[in-house]
Amino acid sequence: MTMENRKLTQHQSELIQILVTAYDLDEKEILFFDESTDPFFTYNASCLLINQLVNPRDIQNLPFEAENTDSIARQIVITLGDGRTRSSVGVVNLRETIFGVEMSDAQRQELAAARGMRGTIRLFGLDLMKLHFSDGQVLDFKVKTNKASLLGQAHQLGKLLCWIVGTEKSAWYIQLKTRYNVEHSNELSETQLSDFVAFMRGLLQPQKLAA
């Protein structure tokens, strides 16, 4: 899956050129949203980076039964050379679009895999950009956990949808109860959080892809 970036900042453009030169990536596989300094990689680009920077023993891209029928999911399992294995599930809601254009099934599958890949990398405590700029040295990076990142995204989207307005969260709690039968978002599993985030993205208008 490749997509055109929106207007890039100078920093983003320079970073794309660094990564294209270093890893022979297609620049369309390196995405930015808004003015974020952190890129979002397609699944194939993530595989190229982690293979060169970490040299894992195995990467598996597996089908996964989605939490709800309006979503599709992929599970990414990575085993490092020392035998450590981590896995994470990426979810895409069927309402999500790419810059306002409906996705094909193949694009949904690829995006779900890309999200699952990023989650799995986080579970190892790795940051691909920090690995790149440290010449592949696995340092003691303080990387935000995948669940913490998903919780942050969920609350931000909840505010955009006006389910959370200041301290008023009644609409937020109704959605959690209706979709997952829980009272609070911290009761959701990581897979459920991925589904919830994708569900909310699918409701936003105009639609835009988000990491």
N, C-alpha and C positions, 0 to 999 in steps of 0.2 A: 504494500500500500504506500503510495506516495501522495503528497499533498503540497500545494503551494503555501508558503508562509505568508502571513500578512506583512505589512511594512515592517522591516527590521531596523533595530537600532544599530549604530556603528559597532558596538560591542558584540551584538549577536552575529552580525555579518562576519566580523573578524574571527569569532569562535567557530563558525561554520567552516570557514576556509582552513583553519588549523586542523579541524577534524577530518575534512575531506582529504587534505594532503597526507595526514598521518595514517589514515585507515582506508583510504580509497573508497570512501562512502559517496553515495549520491547525495547531493546537498538537500534534496527533497525528503531524505530520510531523517533529517535533523530539524525538529520543529520547535517553534517558540510560540507562546501564547501571551498576549499583552506585551509588557516590557520585562518579563521574567528573564533573569540571567541564567536560569537552569534550562537546558534543552530537554525535550521529550523525544526519545529515539523510537523509530519503528522497531518491530520485533527483529527483523533481519539485521538492522544496524546494531541493536543491542547485542545480538549474538556475535557479530564481528568484533565488537569492542571487548566483550568479556572473554572471548576466546584468546585475543591477543594480550589482554591485560592480566588475566587470572589463569588462563589455560585450565579450565575445569575438566574433570574426567568425563562428564556427561551432561547434556542438556536435553530435556524431554518436553515436548509441547503436546499436551494430552487433552482430549475432550473432557468436559466436566458438566454435570447436570446443573443448570442454573437454578438459583433460589426461586425464581418466578418465571412464568411462561412468557413474559414480555421481555426477557433478557436472554443473552447467550453468554457462555463462559468458556474459558480455556484455563487449564492448570499447567503451570511451568514448574518443572522439577530440575534443580541443578545439583550436581554432585561435584565437589571440589577434589583436587588431587589427594588431599588428606582424608578423604572419605566422608567429610561432613556433607549432609544433604539438607536442603531447604526447599520448600514449595510454597507457591502462592497462587491464588485464583484471580484472574482478571475478568471483569464483567462489562458488557456493553448492552445498554437498553435499546430496544428496537426503534424507539422514537428519536434516538440521537442521530445527528447529522454531522457532516463535515462542512463547516462554513455554510450551513443552510441547505446543503444538498444531501438527499437521502443516500445512505451507504448501501452498497451491495452486500450480500451475505459474506463474500470473501473478505471484504473490507472490515466487516464486523468481527470476523474471526481473527483477522490480523491485529486489529486494535485490542481485542480482548487479550491476545497473546502478549502484546507489547505492555499492557498494563500488568499482566501477571508476571512478566519478566522483571519489571521495575520493582514490584513487590517482593519477589524472591531475592533480588540483589540486595534490597534493604534488609531482609532478614539475616543476611550474612554480615550486616554492618558495613557494607561497601558503598562507595560513591564513585561511579565511573569517571566523572570529571576529575575528582581528586586523585584517583588512580592514574589518570592520564598525566596530570601535571606533576605527579611524584614518580613518573617513570615506572609505574606498575607496582610500586612498593605498597604492600598491604599494611597501612598504618592504623593506629588506634583512632579512627575517625569517629566523631560523635554524630552519627547519622540518625535522624528522626525515625522512629520505628514506623513500619507500614501502617499499623493500626492507628497510631497517633496522627499520621498524615491523613488517613482516610477520615478520622473523626473531625479533623480541622476542615477538610474539604466539605464534609457533610454539613457542618454548622454554617459554613460560608454560603453554601447553596441554599440551605434552609432560610437564611436571611434574605437572599435574593428572591426567593419564592414567597417571602412575607409569612412564612410559617413560624419564624422567630422575629419578633418585633420588640426590641428592648428585652424586658424580662417576661414578656407575654409569649408563651410557647404552647398554647392549647392546640393550635393546628399542627404543630410539630409532633406533639404527643399522640394526636389522633392518627397521623400517618404511621408512626412507629407501631401503634397498637393494631391498626388495620392490616398493615403489610407483614409485620413480623410477630405480633402478639407479645410485645415487650413494652415496658414503661419508659425506659431510658436508652439513649443511643449507646452508652457504654456496656449495655447488656448484649449488643449485637456481636456476632462472631466477625472475624475479619472478612469472610466471604459475604456475609450479610451486609456489612458496611460497603463493600465493593458494589454490591447490587443496589444498595440505597443511593449511593453517589451516582451511579449510572442512571438510575430511575429519575433522580432529580435533574440531572443534566438533560434528560430527554424531555422534560417539561418546560425548560427555559426557552423563551423566544426573544430575539432570534437565536437559533441554536448555534453553538460553537463547540468544537472538540476541546476537551480539557484533559490534562494529564491526570 
